[in-house]
Amino acid sequence: MTGCRLECEMEEKIRKIIRKGRIIALATASKDGKPDLICVECCGLFDNKILIADCQFNKTLLNLKDNSQVSIMISNGKDYFQIKGKAEYFTSGKWFDKVTKINEGTEYKPKGALLVSCEEIYDLNKCEKVV
């Protein structure tokens, strides 16, 4: 379901998990299918998309250049969800400025901003697709 609207289709529980400061797992894959998984800090939910700062992407950024499809795992310690979607990468503009401001005063200096749309959501506790 391309471009699903989080505010309409996600349960309140999921939106509460996707918040600034939450550590989430971000998975990418190279063009030949080799997976990569990193933990990143979520910068929040904006325009119904998940915003992530690139402070330490290496293989992740290489993968994104060839394959914009990503998978994210979010949890509050009790409930677990997987979100699949398309990532857009920015090195300037509104989203880069936002992650730069969010990271002011920290040791992390963003090199870019990743904005992930929601295409599919799975409840991992129930092993079922919810969106």
N, C-alpha and C positions, 0 to 999 in steps of 0.2 A: 504494500500500500504506500506508494510514493507520496512524500510530502504530507504525511498525516499530521494533524494538529495536536500537539501534546496537551494543550489546555482543554481540548474537547474529548480526546480519546484516551488519555492516560488517567489512571486512577489517581486520586489525591495522594495516596501513599507513594507512588512513583515520583510525582513532582516534588514531594518533600525530600526524597532521597537525592535528587539532582539539585544540589545547591552548592553555592560557593564554598570552597574549602574541603569538599568531600573527595577522598581518594577513590579513583575509579580505575578499572583496567581497560586499556585501549589496545585492541588487536588490529594489526594490518597484515597484508600479505604482499609479497613481491609479485611481479608479473608472471613468474613461473610457479607461484603458489606456495612459496616458502613463508611460513607464518612468523610473526614477531609480536610479542606481547610486552607492554610496559605499564607501569602504574603512573598515573598523572593526577594532578589536582584539578578538579573541576572548577571553572571560573563562574559557573552559573548557567541559567537557562535564559536565553534571550531570543526574541522573535521565534519562539517555539523550537529553538535549536540549542544544542549543548555546546558551550564555549570552553575551549581548552587552550592554555598558553603553551607554546613550544619553548621550553627553557633548556631542554636536553635531548631533543629528537636527533637521532642518528639514523639507524636503519629505518625507523618509522618514517622519516621524511623522504628517504629514498623510495620506500614502498609507496608512499602517497603520490609521488610523482608519476608512478606507473599504474597505480590502482587506487582509486579514491574511495572504494568500498571499505568500511570499517565495522568493527563490532566492539561494543562497550558493555562491560559488566558493572552494574551498580548494586550496592547493598547498604542496608542500615544495620547489618549484623544479624538480622532475623529474616528479612525478605530479600530475595535475589532476583534481579531482572537482567536480561540481555537486550540490548538495543542495537539493531543493525541499521546502517544508513550510509549516506554519501557525505564525504568530508570535503570542505573547501578550505584552502590554505591562503592566509593573507600575511604579507610582510609590511603592509602600510594600510592606512585608512581606518575606518570606524572600529573594526574588530581588533586590529593590532593596537590601536590607541587604548581600547578598553582593557585588554590584558596587561598592557604596560602600566596603566593606572592601578589596576588591581594588585599588581606585584610591586608597587612603589614601597620602599622601606624594607624590602626583603633582599636576600642574597641572590635571588633569581631575576635574571634580566631576559625577558622574552625576545626570541629571534623571529617569532611569528605567532599567528593565532590560527587555531583550527576550529572551524564551525561545523558541527555534525548535525545533519538533518535526521529525522526519525522516519524510517521506512517500515520497520517491523519491531515488535516488542514481544518478548517471551517471558513468562513467569517461570523462573527456574525451579521454584519450589513445587509447582504443579506440573512442570514439564509440558506446558502448553503455550501456544501463541495467543496473545491477548489483543494485539493490534496487527 
